[in-house]
Amino acid sequence: MKKKIDRKSKGRFYHEGEVWWCNIGLNIGNEQHGDYINFKRPVIVIKGLSLMTFFAIPLTTSQQEHKYRFDVGLIGGKQAKAIISQMKVVDTKRLSQLICVLAEDLFQEIKKAIKDLF
C-alpha cells in the first residue's frame, strides 16, 4: 500500500482546519493507525509545513475520556475526538477525500490544547 501511495504523481492541496480521510497505514504498538480499507482514518490538518507535508491529528470515535483527547463533535455523522498526543507529520499523498472544515472557534480551541500539551 505504501508503494502505491508513494507512486502518486502529486499530493492533495489542503488548508488548515480541514478534516480528511487519510491513508495513515498500520503503525506499531499504541500508535494510532488507520482502519477500514486502505488503513484510512480521518485526520485534522493542523499546520502546513510545506506544499507536500503537514501536521495531522488523527480522530477516533472512541468516547473514552483522556486528557489528550479533544471532543470535536460530529465528523462524518459520528461523534469524534482528536487524539492530540498522536500528532504526526503526514505527506499530502496520503490524503484521499475531504470530509469537512472545522468551525474556526473549534479549530482555535484544538490549537490551544496542542500548545497546552507542551
C-alpha positions, -999 to 999 in steps of 0.1 A, spaced: 0 0 0 28 24 8 44 19 -26 11 25 -43 5 58 -24 41 69 -30 37 64 -68 11 92 -69 24 120 -90 14 147 -65 -4 152 -33 -36 170 -25 -40 207 -19 -51 212 17 -60 240 42 -55 241 79 -87 232 98 -98 207 72 -107 171 81 -96 145 55 -97 107 51 -60 98 52 -42 66 45 -22 66 77 -12 30 74 -5 3 100 16 16 129 33 -1 158 22 -6 194 0 21 208 3 44 178 -30 53 162 -33 36 128 -58 36 100 -88 13 100 -111 1 73 -100 -4 37 -65 10 29 -58 18 66 -77 51 64 -85 73 93 -99 109 95 -73 135 104 -74 172 111 -49 193 92 -33 213 120 -4 232 104 10 232 69 48 226 68 53 227 30 33 221 -1 38 184 5 37 179 43 16 190 73 10 182 109 -21 160 113 -41 148 143 -59 115 139 -95 113 150 -112 84 169 -149 75 175 -139 61 209 -156 82 236 -131 72 262 -121 102 283 -84 112 284 -66 144 289 -51 142 254 -84 136 236 -103 166 225 -140 164 216 -147 177 181 -183 168 177 -199 151 147 -175 143 119 -190 123 90 -221 116 111 -201 101 141 -190 116 174 -153 121 172 -124 131 194 -90 144 183 -61 125 197 -37 154 202 -9 132 217 -7 113 183 0 144 162 24 135 133 38 148 101 20 134 70 27 137 33 -2 151 12 -1 120 -10 -18 101 19 -49 124 17 -78 107 -1 -110 127 4 -120 159 22 -147 153 49 -154 188 62 -139 220 75 -140 227 113 -156 258 126 -129 284 133 -136 287 170 -133 249 174 -101 248 154 -86 275 176 -96 255 208 -78 225 194 -47 245 186 -47 259 222 -50 223 235 -19 214 215 0 244 229 -10 234 264 4 199 257 39 214 257 
